[in-house]
Amino acid sequence: MYVILVYDLSQERNGAKTQRWVFKICKKYLTHVQFSVFEGELSQSQLEALKAELRPFVRDDLDSIIIFKNQNKNWLKKEYIGQDREDLTSNIF
Amino acid sequence: MYVILVYDLSQERNGAKTQRWVFKICKKYLTHVQFSVFEGELSQSQLEALKAELRPFVRDDLDSIIIFKNQNKNWLKKEYIGQDREDLTSNIF
């Protein structure tokens, strides 16, 4: 399945650490396309593994991660306005 | 078609103004689900109108907007880790 993952993490309570870890974990599984946006093809087990790794770092009262899942990448078209930053930003951390 | 719009706007060169305008324009067409993430059902003409309104505010050398388009919302599943912020954040500006 094709996955788009977006996150909005609070800077409160040592948020920088959460940011670093969530970024690193997502990078292992997906392509970084924009500051807090990742995308890529994952199997169900890979998605479960990604979620399990992320789970300990996400603070339910502060953070939000949305995972959009699409059964087939061909059903998903993509357009840019402005820059295409795919993996230009991967050296953020 | 079902649209997911994500943006990453630079704070340089009066970026706050760009942020305000891009946010307001997106809110007219889509639901705000996370800090820089919007989603919703649009016709092709509505999408063209949204892009035309956004175009003057996006600085090609600084900003990035990605529009994911899905022919059918039923092909798209959504999961949350942490908070579901759908429209909780709509009073940001």
Backbone of each chain as ProteinMPNN parsed JSONL, in Angstrom:
{"seq_chain_A": "MYVILVYDLSQERNGAKTQRWVFKICKKYLTHVQFSVFEGELSQSQLEALKAELRPFVRDDLDSIIIFKNQNKNWLKKEYIGQDREDLTSNIF", "coords_chain_A": {"N_chain_A": [[0.85, -1.187, 0.0], [0.319, 2.356, -0.518], [1.685, 4.922, 1.368], [1.114, 8.004, 3.053], [2.557, 10.005, 5.386], [2.038, 12.354, 7.888], [3.161, 14.669, 10.313], [2.671, 16.512, 13.36], [4.255, 17.854, 15.82], [4.537, 18.714, 19.235], [6.545, 21.297, 20.67], [6.824, 21.411, 23.316], [7.76, 20.07, 26.562], [10.387, 18.756, 26.111], [10.275, 18.507, 23.321], [11.996, 18.593, 21.124], [13.526, 16.302, 21.198], [11.603, 14.316, 20.693], [10.954, 15.103, 18.114], [13.375, 14.604, 16.752], [13.59, 11.789, 17.017], [11.185, 10.81, 15.869], [11.511, 11.714, 13.295], [13.84, 10.311, 12.467], [12.981, 7.638, 12.653], [10.871, 7.584, 10.818], [12.306, 8.1, 8.506], [13.589, 5.707, 8.106], [11.732, 4.099, 6.95], [10.304, 5.477, 5.022], [10.137, 8.008, 2.352], [11.383, 11.271, 2.697], [9.568, 14.09, 2.061], [8.766, 16.645, 2.588], [8.928, 19.167, 5.194], [7.48, 17.989, 7.518], [6.498, 15.696, 6.374], [6.149, 12.499, 4.982], [6.456, 9.851, 2.587], [5.64, 6.745, 0.853], [5.981, 3.313, -0.322], [4.674, 0.634, 1.489], [4.515, -2.574, 3.093], [1.878, -4.305, 4.906], [2.936, -5.347, 7.245], [5.318, -3.907, 7.491], [4.25, -1.385, 7.92], [2.989, -1.795, 10.362], [5.235, -2.26, 11.928], [6.549, 0.214, 11.73], [4.668, 1.88, 13.018], [4.744, 0.752, 15.573], [7.345, 1.368, 16.357], [7.187, 4.14, 16.419], [5.284, 4.656, 18.333], [6.131, 4.773, 21.188], [7.227, 7.323, 21.348], [5.365, 9.24, 20.799], [3.372, 11.672, 22.233], [0.324, 11.529, 23.545], [-1.24, 13.638, 24.39], [-0.098, 15.807, 23.26], [0.962, 15.508, 20.694], [0.516, 14.83, 17.1], [0.07, 12.432, 14.655], [-0.698, 11.64, 11.375], [-1.654, 9.036, 9.291], [-2.095, 8.384, 6.03], [-3.472, 5.941, 4.023], [-3.201, 4.212, 0.982], [-4.507, 1.891, -1.206], [-3.343, 1.492, -3.695], [-0.663, 2.838, -5.417], [-0.993, 3.922, -7.927], [-3.426, 5.1, -7.933], [-3.063, 7.51, -6.941], [-2.299, 10.795, -7.487], [0.155, 13.386, -7.808], [0.916, 16.798, -7.197], [2.886, 19.784, -7.414], [3.236, 23.026, -5.991], [5.439, 25.565, -6.209], [8.452, 24.589, -4.592], [9.801, 21.297, -5.166], [10.652, 19.262, -2.714], [11.634, 16.769, -2.295], [13.534, 14.734, -0.453], [15.46, 16.722, -0.289], [15.523, 17.778, 2.108], [16.559, 16.035, 3.838], [18.711, 16.21, 5.49], [18.109, 17.439, 7.824], [18.327, 16.627, 10.481]], "CA_chain_A": [[0.0, 0.0, 0.0], [1.077, 3.595, -0.56], [1.445, 5.643, 2.622], [1.539, 9.392, 3.272], [2.557, 10.233, 6.826], [2.285, 13.753, 8.254], [3.15, 14.797, 11.776], [2.678, 17.835, 13.981], [4.75, 17.493, 17.149], [4.678, 19.874, 20.102], [7.913, 21.576, 21.157], [6.817, 21.363, 24.789], [8.243, 18.842, 27.272], [11.476, 18.093, 25.404], [9.751, 18.192, 21.99], [13.079, 18.434, 20.139], [13.9, 14.876, 21.213], [10.533, 13.612, 19.967], [11.108, 15.47, 16.696], [14.541, 13.882, 16.198], [13.312, 10.346, 16.947], [10.112, 10.545, 14.899], [12.106, 11.93, 11.962], [14.763, 9.194, 12.166], [12.21, 6.4, 12.456], [10.141, 7.684, 9.531], [13.298, 8.008, 7.422], [13.965, 4.3, 7.882], [10.687, 3.38, 6.217], [9.654, 6.28, 3.988], [10.89, 9.114, 1.746], [11.06, 12.572, 3.283], [9.232, 14.968, 0.925], [8.558, 18.013, 3.061], [9.362, 19.241, 6.593], [6.916, 16.945, 8.388], [5.726, 14.831, 5.466], [6.877, 11.361, 4.407], [5.594, 8.996, 1.764], [6.323, 5.582, 0.304], [5.286, 2.029, -0.427], [4.93, -0.229, 2.651], [3.633, -3.722, 3.303], [1.133, -4.142, 6.162], [3.829, -5.637, 8.387], [6.222, -2.757, 7.633], [3.478, -0.287, 8.525], [2.824, -2.128, 11.788], [6.552, -2.075, 12.575], [6.751, 1.678, 11.806], [3.793, 2.409, 14.074], [5.227, 0.244, 16.869], [8.555, 2.146, 16.71], [6.806, 5.532, 16.696], [4.34, 4.723, 19.456], [6.666, 5.232, 22.478], [7.676, 8.723, 21.308], [4.249, 10.155, 20.561], [2.668, 12.043, 23.465], [-1.079, 11.613, 23.096], [-1.852, 14.93, 24.725], [0.629, 16.93, 22.635], [1.41, 15.272, 19.313], [-0.45, 14.261, 16.149], [0.593, 11.816, 13.427], [-1.759, 11.09, 10.527], [-1.173, 8.111, 8.259], [-3.051, 8.142, 4.95], [-3.088, 4.686, 3.344], [-3.853, 4.066, -0.316], [-4.207, 0.51, -1.62], [-2.572, 1.395, -4.936], [-0.025, 4.13, -5.71], [-1.448, 4.457, -9.215], [-4.664, 5.884, -7.745], [-2.693, 8.754, -6.252], [-1.504, 11.71, -8.312], [0.808, 14.383, -6.952], [1.272, 18.053, -7.856], [3.63, 20.732, -6.572], [3.266, 24.475, -6.239], [6.697, 25.942, -5.567], [9.557, 23.635, -4.62], [9.715, 19.847, -4.894], [11.741, 19.122, -1.739], [11.855, 15.361, -1.997], [14.834, 14.378, 0.085], [16.394, 17.852, -0.144], [15.508, 18.204, 3.512], [16.83, 14.86, 4.689], [19.819, 16.395, 6.444], [17.625, 18.354, 8.872], [18.836, 16.219, 11.807]], "C_chain_A": [[0.888, 1.24, 0.0], [0.687, 4.474, 0.627], [1.946, 7.085, 2.537], [1.449, 9.619, 4.776], [2.869, 11.71, 7.103], [2.261, 13.857, 9.774], [3.234, 16.251, 12.21], [2.998, 17.582, 15.455], [4.967, 18.752, 17.978], [6.136, 20.031, 20.53], [7.983, 21.516, 22.688], [7.428, 20.065, 25.297], [9.237, 18.099, 26.4], [11.039, 17.634, 24.003], [10.843, 17.947, 20.965], [13.505, 16.974, 20.049], [12.86, 14.042, 20.44], [10.692, 13.845, 18.471], [12.234, 14.657, 16.052], [14.206, 12.416, 15.988], [12.242, 10.031, 15.9], [10.673, 10.69, 13.485], [12.966, 10.729, 11.564], [14.001, 7.899, 11.872], [11.493, 6.443, 11.107], [11.092, 7.527, 8.349], [13.696, 6.565, 7.112], [12.975, 3.619, 6.942], [10.206, 4.131, 4.973], [10.581, 7.363, 3.435], [10.419, 10.442, 2.329], [10.797, 13.573, 2.163], [8.99, 16.413, 1.32], [8.792, 18.035, 4.559], [8.779, 18.121, 7.466], [6.058, 15.977, 7.576], [6.625, 13.754, 4.87], [5.916, 10.562, 3.543], [6.384, 7.802, 1.273], [5.463, 4.342, 0.32], [5.659, 1.16, 0.769], [4.007, -1.445, 2.598], [2.897, -3.486, 4.629], [2.064, -4.377, 7.351], [4.836, -4.499, 8.584], [5.508, -1.589, 8.3], [3.298, -0.544, 10.019], [4.142, -1.903, 12.547], [6.844, -0.581, 12.753], [5.928, 2.246, 12.956], [4.285, 1.974, 15.464], [6.466, 1.03, 17.312], [8.199, 3.569, 17.107], [6.073, 5.663, 18.027], [4.961, 5.257, 20.751], [7.005, 6.72, 22.505], [6.521, 9.714, 21.192], [3.504, 10.395, 21.873], [1.223, 12.349, 23.096], [-1.706, 12.976, 23.372], [-1.215, 16.092, 23.961], [0.822, 16.758, 21.125], [0.327, 14.655, 18.424], [0.298, 13.715, 14.938], [-0.608, 11.282, 12.647], [-1.119, 10.211, 9.46], [-2.311, 7.894, 7.26], [-2.574, 6.898, 4.192], [-3.911, 4.534, 2.069], [-3.502, 2.691, -0.866], [-3.27, 0.464, -2.82], [-1.994, 2.759, -5.294], [-0.568, 4.73, -7.002], [-2.716, 5.293, -9.073], [-4.339, 7.256, -7.177], [-1.832, 9.599, -7.175], [-0.951, 12.802, -7.395], [1.159, 15.619, -7.765], [2.031, 18.923, -6.867], [3.268, 22.149, -6.969], [4.503, 24.943, -5.483], [7.668, 24.788, -5.648], [9.101, 22.177, -4.45], [10.893, 19.552, -3.982], [12.073, 17.672, -1.442], [13.326, 15.104, -1.682], [15.864, 15.496, 0.049], [16.56, 18.146, 1.337], [16.022, 17.098, 4.422], [17.998, 15.092, 5.634], [19.424, 17.34, 7.574], [18.191, 17.965, 10.224], [20.166, 15.482, 11.689]], "O_chain_A": [[2.036, 1.204, 0.444], [-0.493, 4.736, 0.857], [3.033, 7.357, 2.028], [0.385, 9.446, 5.372], [3.858, 12.242, 6.6], [1.447, 13.217, 10.438], [3.792, 17.099, 11.514], [2.141, 17.158, 16.23], [5.515, 19.739, 17.488], [6.858, 19.053, 20.725], [9.064, 21.566, 23.273], [7.589, 19.097, 24.553], [8.991, 16.964, 25.992], [11.377, 16.537, 23.558], [10.645, 17.173, 20.029], [13.806, 16.47, 18.967], [13.213, 13.176, 19.639], [10.583, 12.919, 17.667], [12.077, 14.1, 14.965], [14.49, 11.851, 14.932], [12.389, 9.081, 15.131], [10.359, 9.901, 12.594], [12.834, 10.198, 10.461], [14.346, 7.161, 10.949], [11.504, 5.47, 10.353], [10.754, 6.916, 7.335], [14.09, 6.247, 5.99], [13.328, 2.681, 6.228], [9.762, 3.522, 4.0], [11.662, 7.606, 3.971], [9.221, 10.702, 2.438], [11.705, 13.879, 1.39], [9.01, 17.304, 0.471], [8.85, 16.961, 5.159], [9.537, 17.379, 8.091], [5.023, 15.504, 8.043], [7.696, 14.035, 4.333], [4.703, 10.6, 3.75], [7.615, 7.812, 1.264], [4.373, 4.319, 0.891], [6.845, 0.968, 1.04], [2.874, -1.363, 2.123], [3.247, -2.58, 5.384], [1.977, -3.669, 8.355], [5.171, -4.162, 9.719], [6.081, -0.892, 9.136], [3.435, 0.366, 10.838], [4.141, -1.412, 13.675], [7.33, -0.162, 13.804], [6.443, 3.008, 13.775], [4.238, 2.755, 16.414], [6.624, 1.327, 18.496], [8.812, 4.146, 18.006], [6.226, 6.651, 18.746], [4.363, 6.135, 21.373], [7.065, 7.317, 23.581], [6.694, 10.902, 21.462], [3.064, 9.455, 22.535], [0.948, 13.33, 22.404], [-2.608, 13.405, 22.652], [-1.714, 17.216, 23.998], [0.844, 17.735, 20.376], [-0.632, 14.051, 18.904], [1.057, 14.43, 14.283], [-1.437, 10.556, 13.197], [-0.154, 10.61, 8.808], [-3.343, 7.307, 7.586], [-1.418, 6.817, 3.776], [-5.131, 4.698, 2.066], [-2.323, 2.356, -0.981], [-2.491, -0.478, -2.964], [-2.736, 3.727, -5.457], [-0.591, 5.952, -7.142], [-3.053, 6.086, -9.952], [-5.234, 8.071, -6.956], [-0.759, 9.169, -7.597], [-1.521, 13.097, -6.345], [1.643, 15.509, -8.892], [1.85, 18.819, -5.654], [3.024, 22.436, -8.141], [4.612, 24.748, -4.273], [7.714, 24.081, -6.654], [8.166, 21.874, -3.709], [12.036, 19.588, -4.437], [12.725, 17.378, -0.44], [14.211, 15.242, -2.526], [17.037, 15.25, 0.329], [17.578, 18.683, 1.773], [15.932, 17.209, 5.644], [18.259, 14.256, 6.5], [20.278, 17.964, 8.204], [18.507, 18.833, 11.038], [20.734, 15.07, 12.7]]}, "seq_chain_B": "MYVILVYDLSQERNGAKTQRWVFKICKKYLTHVQFSVFEGELSQSQLEALKAELRPFVRDDLDSIIIFKNQNKNWLKKEYIGQDREDLTSNIF", "coords_chain_B": {"N_chain_B": [[-12.79, 14.31, -6.652], [-10.54, 13.216, -4.079], [-8.613, 15.219, -1.999], [-5.413, 15.788, -0.538], [-3.654, 18.266, 0.992], [-0.498, 19.562, 1.644], [1.696, 21.866, 3.199], [4.797, 23.656, 3.281], [6.151, 26.393, 4.339], [8.407, 29.081, 3.979], [9.745, 31.156, 6.569], [11.133, 33.361, 5.897], [11.523, 36.579, 4.271], [9.027, 38.04, 4.888], [7.404, 35.884, 5.569], [5.315, 35.291, 7.329], [3.074, 36.557, 6.388], [2.587, 35.204, 4.003], [2.026, 32.704, 5.129], [-0.353, 33.258, 6.529], [-2.119, 33.93, 4.412], [-2.062, 31.653, 2.744], [-3.083, 29.78, 4.495], [-5.688, 30.797, 4.98], [-6.828, 30.705, 2.39], [-6.712, 27.961, 1.843], [-8.442, 27.052, 3.822], [-10.877, 27.844, 2.836], [-11.534, 25.972, 0.957], [-10.934, 23.423, 1.9], [-10.704, 20.975, 4.646], [-9.127, 21.656, 7.702], [-6.698, 19.704, 9.085], [-4.336, 19.322, 10.412], [-1.392, 21.09, 11.53], [-0.081, 22.082, 9.065], [-1.636, 20.846, 7.166], [-4.231, 19.953, 5.004], [-7.391, 18.612, 3.969], [-9.87, 17.129, 1.723], [-12.88, 16.842, -0.306], [-12.877, 17.706, -3.683], [-13.954, 19.193, -6.752], [-12.635, 19.095, -10.125], [-12.591, 21.679, -11.168], [-12.832, 23.208, -8.835], [-10.414, 22.572, -7.647], [-8.633, 23.682, -9.485], [-9.304, 26.363, -9.145], [-8.553, 26.762, -6.466], [-5.775, 26.363, -6.665], [-5.136, 28.476, -8.376], [-5.717, 30.653, -6.733], [-3.848, 30.293, -4.724], [-1.427, 30.489, -6.018], [-0.251, 33.186, -6.445], [0.862, 33.701, -3.959], [2.797, 31.884, -3.32], [6.228, 31.421, -3.053], [8.494, 30.513, -5.277], [11.148, 29.921, -4.815], [11.308, 29.533, -2.141], [9.1, 28.284, -0.917], [6.964, 25.342, -0.449], [4.335, 23.455, -1.689], [2.447, 20.565, -1.595], [0.16, 18.676, -3.387], [-1.813, 15.985, -3.021], [-3.699, 13.858, -4.965], [-6.623, 11.911, -5.106], [-8.574, 9.665, -6.828], [-10.812, 8.548, -5.652], [-12.368, 8.776, -2.571], [-12.879, 6.524, -1.058], [-10.813, 4.838, -1.479], [-8.904, 5.55, 0.207], [-7.544, 5.253, 3.321], [-7.416, 6.266, 6.761], [-5.329, 6.814, 9.577], [-4.628, 7.558, 13.009], [-1.959, 8.501, 15.176], [-1.676, 9.445, 18.41], [-3.041, 12.722, 18.775], [-6.194, 13.508, 17.19], [-6.602, 16.14, 15.26], [-8.521, 17.352, 13.765], [-9.813, 20.218, 12.626], [-9.479, 21.321, 15.154], [-7.543, 23.051, 15.166], [-8.275, 25.243, 13.821], [-8.423, 27.863, 14.545], [-6.057, 29.124, 14.336], [-5.214, 31.361, 12.951]], "CA_chain_B": [[-11.571, 13.678, -6.218], [-10.191, 13.524, -2.702], [-7.332, 15.943, -2.003], [-4.649, 16.069, 0.685], [-2.715, 19.341, 0.669], [0.458, 19.84, 2.726], [2.589, 22.951, 2.787], [5.975, 23.986, 4.091], [6.378, 27.762, 3.876], [9.551, 29.702, 4.646], [9.443, 32.365, 7.36], [11.907, 34.48, 5.343], [10.871, 37.562, 3.368], [7.62, 38.265, 5.22], [6.759, 34.569, 5.492], [4.088, 35.23, 8.132], [1.963, 36.989, 5.508], [2.33, 34.047, 3.128], [1.391, 31.681, 5.979], [-1.755, 33.663, 6.811], [-2.925, 33.882, 3.189], [-2.183, 30.257, 2.289], [-3.998, 29.126, 5.452], [-7.073, 31.289, 4.745], [-7.298, 30.209, 1.097], [-6.954, 26.509, 1.965], [-9.632, 26.868, 4.667], [-12.099, 28.069, 2.022], [-11.81, 24.819, 0.094], [-10.632, 22.127, 2.506], [-10.752, 20.87, 6.11], [-7.805, 21.754, 8.319], [-6.569, 18.529, 9.956], [-3.092, 19.381, 11.179], [-0.825, 22.435, 11.345], [0.041, 22.514, 7.652], [-2.268, 19.774, 6.38], [-5.659, 20.103, 4.725], [-7.915, 17.539, 3.117], [-11.291, 17.273, 1.406], [-13.39, 16.474, -1.627], [-12.936, 18.857, -4.594], [-14.096, 18.932, -8.187], [-11.45, 19.562, -10.86], [-12.635, 23.159, -11.286], [-12.525, 23.772, -7.512], [-8.972, 22.421, -7.439], [-7.986, 24.712, -10.323], [-9.547, 27.671, -8.505], [-7.695, 26.792, -5.269], [-4.382, 26.553, -7.11], [-5.01, 29.831, -8.927], [-5.692, 31.601, -5.592], [-2.598, 30.109, -3.968], [-0.26, 30.739, -6.863], [0.462, 34.462, -6.243], [1.481, 33.807, -2.62], [3.851, 30.882, -3.147], [7.523, 31.881, -3.575], [9.061, 29.275, -5.829], [12.489, 29.632, -4.282], [11.261, 29.389, -0.681], [7.958, 27.553, -0.374], [6.598, 24.068, -1.08], [2.985, 22.937, -1.454], [2.211, 19.31, -2.305], [-1.254, 18.301, -3.489], [-2.038, 14.582, -3.37], [-5.075, 13.73, -5.488], [-7.075, 10.532, -5.127], [-9.847, 9.696, -7.576], [-11.973, 8.098, -4.882], [-12.049, 8.827, -1.139], [-12.995, 5.191, -0.453], [-9.532, 4.12, -1.635], [-7.954, 6.18, 1.121], [-7.86, 5.023, 4.732], [-6.679, 7.232, 7.587], [-5.088, 6.409, 10.962], [-3.968, 8.57, 13.851], [-1.203, 8.164, 16.391], [-1.764, 10.695, 19.162], [-4.283, 13.487, 18.647], [-6.915, 13.83, 15.955], [-6.755, 17.592, 15.418], [-9.37, 17.883, 12.71], [-10.441, 21.502, 12.906], [-9.195, 21.893, 16.475], [-6.497, 24.074, 15.008], [-8.692, 26.18, 12.761], [-8.385, 29.285, 14.969], [-4.636, 29.497, 14.429], [-5.007, 32.745, 12.442]], "C_chain_B": [[-11.27, 14.114, -4.769], [-8.769, 14.079, -2.646], [-6.739, 16.024, -0.598], [-3.63, 17.131, 0.296], [-1.8, 19.577, 1.878], [1.37, 20.971, 2.272], [3.707, 23.174, 3.807], [6.437, 25.344, 3.575], [7.526, 28.383, 4.67], [9.096, 30.931, 5.428], [10.211, 33.58, 6.816], [11.012, 35.397, 4.518], [9.365, 37.616, 3.643], [6.797, 36.974, 5.113], [5.455, 34.506, 6.261], [2.886, 35.609, 7.277], [1.587, 35.835, 4.565], [1.571, 32.984, 3.884], [-0.087, 32.005, 6.191], [-2.623, 33.471, 5.567], [-3.126, 32.441, 2.712], [-3.166, 29.521, 3.195], [-5.443, 29.507, 5.134], [-7.642, 30.732, 3.443], [-7.622, 28.717, 1.207], [-8.233, 26.233, 2.764], [-10.934, 27.059, 3.88], [-12.506, 26.8, 1.275], [-11.761, 23.491, 0.835], [-10.765, 22.171, 4.03], [-9.334, 20.871, 6.668], [-7.641, 20.617, 9.321], [-5.299, 18.512, 10.781], [-2.388, 20.673, 10.819], [-0.733, 22.849, 9.882], [-0.548, 21.465, 6.721], [-3.765, 20.017, 6.253], [-6.123, 18.927, 3.881], [-9.385, 17.812, 2.809], [-11.6, 16.878, -0.029], [-13.483, 17.736, -2.489], [-13.246, 18.376, -6.01], [-12.824, 19.448, -8.87], [-11.443, 21.092, -10.937], [-12.344, 23.819, -9.936], [-11.022, 23.688, -7.247], [-8.215, 23.474, -8.247], [-8.143, 26.094, -9.69], [-8.657, 27.831, -7.273], [-6.25, 27.079, -5.676], [-4.159, 27.971, -7.64], [-4.947, 30.872, -7.8], [-4.372, 31.515, -4.837], [-1.386, 30.632, -4.718], [0.458, 32.057, -6.549], [1.229, 34.53, -4.923], [2.675, 32.869, -2.459], [5.129, 31.371, -3.815], [8.304, 30.639, -4.002], [10.415, 28.927, -5.228], [12.463, 29.321, -2.785], [10.229, 28.387, -0.186], [7.669, 26.249, -1.133], [5.174, 23.689, -0.683], [2.863, 21.646, -2.251], [0.71, 19.007, -2.265], [-1.324, 16.845, -3.941], [-3.493, 14.449, -3.808], [-5.435, 12.256, -5.621], [-8.438, 10.493, -5.792], [-11.04, 9.369, -6.704], [-11.622, 8.039, -3.397], [-12.069, 7.429, -0.514], [-11.686, 4.416, -0.551], [-8.524, 4.589, -0.611], [-8.393, 5.91, 2.564], [-6.964, 5.953, 5.562], [-6.527, 6.684, 9.002], [-4.402, 7.545, 11.698], [-3.087, 7.877, 14.88], [-1.178, 9.479, 17.166], [-3.075, 11.384, 18.849], [-4.848, 13.497, 17.229], [-7.258, 15.306, 16.073], [-7.689, 18.187, 14.39], [-10.138, 19.1, 13.218], [-10.292, 21.995, 14.33], [-8.28, 23.088, 16.299], [-6.977, 25.212, 14.137], [-8.668, 27.611, 13.247], [-6.944, 29.782, 15.08], [-4.449, 30.936, 13.97], [-6.277, 33.566, 12.637]], "O_chain_B": [[-11.67, 15.184, -4.31], [-7.838, 13.479, -3.182], [-7.436, 16.283, 0.383], [-2.834, 16.927, -0.62], [-2.276, 19.767, 2.997], [1.769, 21.031, 1.11], [3.567, 22.915, 5.003], [7.042, 25.437, 2.507], [7.603, 28.225, 5.888], [8.188, 31.649, 5.011], [9.956, 34.708, 7.238], [9.903, 35.034, 4.126], [8.543, 37.294, 2.784], [5.662, 36.975, 4.636], [4.565, 33.742, 5.889], [1.805, 35.042, 7.431], [0.408, 35.541, 4.366], [0.6, 32.42, 3.379], [-0.954, 31.142, 6.051], [-3.721, 32.921, 5.647], [-4.23, 32.058, 2.323], [-3.985, 28.733, 2.721], [-6.313, 28.642, 5.032], [-8.805, 30.331, 3.395], [-8.662, 28.26, 0.732], [-9.0, 25.324, 2.447], [-11.968, 26.491, 4.233], [-13.686, 26.587, 0.997], [-12.45, 22.542, 0.463], [-10.915, 23.236, 4.628], [-8.455, 20.173, 6.164], [-8.37, 20.565, 10.311], [-5.199, 17.761, 11.751], [-2.785, 21.308, 9.843], [-1.274, 23.89, 9.509], [-0.031, 21.223, 5.63], [-4.467, 20.251, 7.236], [-5.331, 18.32, 3.161], [-10.057, 18.584, 3.493], [-10.71, 16.62, -0.839], [-14.095, 18.722, -2.079], [-12.844, 17.283, -6.408], [-12.03, 20.158, -8.253], [-10.394, 21.717, -10.785], [-11.69, 24.861, -9.882], [-10.429, 24.614, -6.693], [-7.269, 24.084, -7.749], [-7.209, 26.897, -9.704], [-8.077, 28.894, -7.053], [-5.591, 27.939, -5.092], [-3.124, 28.585, -7.384], [-4.213, 31.855, -7.901], [-3.841, 32.523, -4.37], [-0.442, 31.15, -4.121], [1.68, 32.048, -6.398], [2.151, 35.334, -4.787], [3.481, 33.052, -1.547], [5.126, 31.699, -5.001], [8.714, 29.828, -3.172], [10.776, 27.754, -5.146], [13.471, 28.896, -2.22], [10.435, 27.719, 0.827], [8.068, 26.075, -2.284], [4.846, 23.611, 0.501], [3.142, 21.629, -3.45], [0.083, 19.083, -1.208], [-0.956, 16.505, -5.066], [-4.405, 14.879, -3.101], [-4.673, 11.458, -6.167], [-9.357, 11.199, -5.376], [-12.15, 9.836, -6.96], [-10.69, 7.336, -3.005], [-11.353, 7.177, 0.455], [-11.465, 3.459, 0.191], [-7.404, 4.08, -0.563], [-9.489, 6.298, 2.969], [-5.895, 6.367, 5.115], [-7.481, 6.151, 9.568], [-3.701, 8.37, 11.11], [-3.424, 6.807, 15.387], [-0.719, 10.5, 16.655], [-4.103, 10.729, 18.677], [-4.123, 13.496, 16.234], [-8.102, 15.689, 16.884], [-7.663, 19.396, 14.157], [-10.984, 19.01, 14.109], [-10.912, 22.993, 14.697], [-8.23, 23.997, 17.127], [-6.182, 26.066, 13.745], [-8.874, 28.52, 12.443], [-6.65, 30.727, 15.812], [-3.625, 31.661, 14.527], [-6.312, 34.744, 12.28]]}, "name": "protein", "num_of_chains": 2, "seq": "MYVILVYDLSQERNGAKTQRWVFKICKKYLTHVQFSVFEGELSQSQLEALKAELRPFVRDDLDSIIIFKNQNKNWLKKEYIGQDREDLTSNIFMYVILVYDLSQERNGAKTQRWVFKICKKYLTHVQFSVFEGELSQSQLEALKAELRPFVRDDLDSIIIFKNQNKNWLKKEYIGQDREDLTSNIF"}
